[in-house]
Amino acid sequence: MEIAWQVLIGAGLGLVAVWLVLIVALLLAGRRYERPGLGEMLRLLPDLLRLLRRLAADAGLPRGVRVRLWLLLAYLAVPIDLIPDFIPVVGYADDAIIVALALRSVARRAGPQALHRHWPGSPAGLAAVLRAAGIRS
């Protein structure tokens, strides 16, 4: 019984440590660049999902980029996360960080013009997505 408690306490402390590291990373990233807020990104979510699907289906993009995008879409569709969504702030922040990293990777490999070509929303929304991906428009 004592081992079970040690495992539970260890898992809880590990989860708290990961949560703190992600919060520090978010704070540092927010200071370095002017990033859109979480509310703004949530409003862009439908357009962002359409963008990811369109990019993944674009045969003109390199195969590695399309594979990364399909893996990202699968990660977002599967209910299992790195950090569960019921944990405040960090539960959804890990998804946002993974999407931003994937978009940054895609934009670097395929070029930001691919994002411009496939963006279904407003120009202001595209500017917010480019800022979130660390790309200067």
C-alpha positions as CSV (number, residue, x, y, z in Angstrom):
1,M,0.0,0.0,0.0
2,E,2.9,2.3,0.8
3,I,4.3,1.9,-2.7
4,A,1.0,2.9,-4.3
5,W,1.0,6.2,-2.3
6,Q,4.6,6.9,-3.3
7,V,3.7,6.3,-7.0
8,L,0.7,8.6,-6.7
9,I,2.6,11.3,-4.9
10,G,5.5,11.0,-7.5
11,A,3.0,11.3,-10.4
12,G,1.3,14.3,-8.8
13,L,4.7,16.1,-8.2
14,G,5.7,15.3,-11.8
15,L,2.5,16.7,-13.2
16,V,3.0,19.9,-11.1
17,A,6.5,20.2,-12.3
18,V,5.4,19.9,-16.0
19,W,2.6,22.4,-15.4
20,L,5.1,24.9,-13.9
21,V,7.6,24.5,-16.8
22,L,4.8,25.1,-19.3
23,I,3.6,28.2,-17.5
24,V,7.2,29.6,-17.4
25,A,7.6,28.8,-21.1
26,L,4.3,30.6,-22.0
27,L,5.3,33.6,-19.9
28,L,8.8,33.8,-21.6
29,A,7.3,33.4,-25.1
30,G,4.8,36.1,-24.4
31,R,7.5,38.5,-23.4
32,R,9.6,37.8,-26.5
33,Y,7.0,38.3,-29.2
34,E,3.7,40.0,-29.4
35,R,1.5,36.9,-29.5
36,P,-2.3,36.8,-29.9
37,G,-4.2,36.0,-26.8
38,L,-5.9,32.7,-26.0
39,G,-9.4,34.2,-26.7
40,E,-8.3,35.5,-30.1
41,M,-6.9,32.0,-31.0
42,L,-10.1,30.3,-29.9
43,R,-12.1,32.5,-32.2
44,L,-9.8,31.5,-35.0
45,L,-10.1,27.8,-34.3
46,P,-12.5,26.9,-37.1
47,D,-10.4,28.7,-39.7
48,L,-7.3,27.2,-38.3
49,L,-8.6,23.7,-38.5
50,R,-9.7,24.3,-42.1
51,L,-6.2,25.7,-42.9
52,L,-4.5,22.6,-41.4
53,R,-6.8,20.3,-43.5
54,R,-6.2,22.2,-46.7
55,L,-2.4,22.3,-46.2
56,A,-2.4,18.5,-45.4
57,A,-4.3,17.9,-48.7
58,D,-2.1,20.1,-50.8
59,A,-0.1,17.8,-53.1
60,G,2.2,20.7,-54.0
61,L,3.7,20.7,-50.5
62,P,6.6,18.4,-49.6
63,R,5.5,15.0,-48.4
64,G,7.1,15.5,-44.9
65,V,5.1,18.6,-44.4
66,R,1.9,16.9,-45.2
67,V,2.7,13.9,-43.0
68,R,3.4,16.3,-40.1
69,L,0.1,18.0,-40.7
70,W,-1.9,14.7,-40.8
71,L,-0.1,13.6,-37.6
72,L,-1.1,17.0,-36.0
73,L,-4.7,16.6,-37.0
74,A,-4.7,13.0,-35.6
75,Y,-3.2,14.3,-32.3
76,L,-5.9,17.0,-32.1
77,A,-8.7,14.5,-32.9
78,V,-7.6,11.8,-30.4
79,P,-8.9,12.5,-26.9
80,I,-5.6,11.5,-25.3
81,D,-3.3,14.5,-24.7
82,L,0.2,15.0,-23.3
83,I,-1.5,17.0,-20.5
84,P,-5.2,16.4,-19.9
85,D,-7.6,19.2,-20.9
86,F,-9.3,19.3,-17.5
87,I,-6.1,20.8,-15.9
88,P,-6.6,24.6,-15.9
89,V,-4.7,26.7,-18.4
90,V,-2.0,24.1,-19.3
91,G,-4.5,21.5,-20.5
92,Y,-5.3,23.5,-23.5
93,A,-2.0,25.4,-23.7
94,D,-0.1,22.2,-24.7
95,D,-2.4,21.9,-27.8
96,A,-1.9,25.5,-28.7
97,I,1.9,25.2,-28.3
98,I,1.9,22.0,-30.5
99,V,-0.2,23.7,-33.2
100,A,2.0,26.8,-33.2
101,L,5.2,24.7,-33.5
102,A,3.7,22.7,-36.3
103,L,2.7,25.8,-38.2
104,R,6.1,27.3,-37.6
105,S,7.7,24.1,-39.0
106,V,5.3,24.1,-42.0
107,A,5.8,27.8,-42.8
108,R,9.6,27.4,-42.7
109,R,9.6,24.3,-44.9
110,A,6.7,25.2,-47.3
111,G,6.9,29.0,-47.0
112,P,4.4,31.4,-45.5
113,Q,2.9,31.8,-49.0
114,A,1.3,28.4,-48.5
115,L,-0.4,29.7,-45.4
116,H,-1.6,32.8,-47.3
117,R,-2.9,30.6,-50.2
118,H,-5.0,28.3,-48.0
119,W,-6.2,30.7,-45.3
120,P,-10.0,30.6,-45.3
121,G,-10.6,33.5,-42.9
122,S,-10.0,37.3,-42.6
123,P,-6.6,39.0,-43.2
124,A,-6.5,39.9,-39.5
125,G,-7.0,36.3,-38.5
126,L,-4.2,35.3,-40.8
127,A,-1.9,37.9,-39.2
128,A,-2.7,36.5,-35.8
129,V,-1.9,32.9,-36.9
130,L,1.4,34.1,-38.5
131,R,2.3,35.9,-35.2
132,A,1.4,32.7,-33.2
133,A,3.7,30.7,-35.5
134,G,6.5,33.2,-35.0
135,I,6.4,34.5,-38.6
136,R,6.6,38.2,-39.4
137,S,4.0,39.1,-42.0
